[in-house]
Amino acid sequence: MKYVLFYDSAPDVADRAPAYFAEHCARWREFADRGELLMIGTFADPQTDGSMAVFTTEESARQFAESDPFVVNGVVSSWRIKPWNEALA
């Protein structure tokens, strides 16, 4: 089982994200280097559809979100984690 972290973007995401982008990338690289973060990215329209990331554990997804500069600084308006049963790896 994997765990998908969904982000909903704040109304002014395009204006706010650049200020925290480098810190956000550094954070996800830490999780990727440990093998806990498998994929991350925005949907085609991040303002409307947000973004998602796939983690190996629910704990790592929660730890990431709780300390992500995008969450801490209001670039993300809300987040949630859903367990995901992958069918094809």
C-alpha positions in Angstrom: 0.0 0.0 0.0 1.1 3.6 -0.7 -0.2 6.9 0.7 -1.1 9.8 -1.5 -0.8 13.3 -0.1 -3.1 15.8 -1.8 -2.6 19.6 -1.6 -5.3 22.2 -2.3 -3.7 25.5 -3.4 -4.2 28.8 -1.7 -6.0 31.4 -3.8 -2.8 33.2 -4.5 -0.5 30.2 -5.0 1.2 31.6 -8.1 2.3 34.7 -6.2 3.2 32.9 -3.0 4.9 29.7 -4.2 8.1 31.2 -5.7 9.3 32.6 -2.3 9.2 29.1 -0.8 9.9 26.9 -3.8 13.6 26.2 -3.0 12.8 25.2 0.6 9.9 23.0 -0.6 12.2 21.2 -3.1 14.9 20.7 -0.5 12.3 19.1 1.8 11.0 16.7 -0.8 14.5 15.7 -1.9 15.2 14.6 1.7 12.2 12.3 1.6 13.0 11.1 -1.9 16.7 10.4 -0.9 15.4 8.2 2.0 13.1 6.3 -0.4 10.0 7.5 1.3 8.7 9.9 -1.4 8.2 8.1 -4.8 6.5 10.8 -6.9 5.5 14.5 -6.5 4.0 17.1 -8.8 1.2 19.4 -9.6 -1.9 18.7 -11.7 -2.2 20.5 -15.0 -3.9 23.5 -13.3 -2.4 23.7 -9.9 -4.5 26.7 -8.9 -7.7 24.7 -9.4 -6.6 21.1 -9.0 -3.7 21.4 -6.6 -1.0 18.7 -6.4 -0.1 15.3 -5.1 2.7 13.2 -3.8 3.0 9.4 -3.3 4.7 8.1 -0.2 5.7 4.7 1.1 4.1 5.2 4.6 1.4 7.4 6.0 3.8 8.6 8.7 6.2 10.0 6.1 3.4 11.7 4.2 2.2 13.3 7.4 5.7 14.4 8.5 6.3 15.9 5.1 3.1 17.9 5.1 3.3 19.1 8.6 6.8 20.6 8.0 6.5 21.6 4.3 7.3 25.3 3.8 4.3 25.4 1.4 2.0 24.3 4.2 3.7 26.3 7.0 3.6 29.5 4.9 0.1 29.3 3.5 0.9 28.3 -0.1 -1.3 25.3 0.5 -4.8 25.9 1.9 -5.4 22.3 3.0 -4.1 18.8 2.7 -5.2 15.3 3.2 -3.7 11.8 3.0 -5.5 8.8 1.4 -4.3 5.2 1.4 -3.8 3.8 -2.1 -3.8 0.2 -3.3 -1.6 0.3 -6.3 -2.5 -2.3 -8.9 0.5 -2.0 -11.3 3.9 -1.1 -10.1 
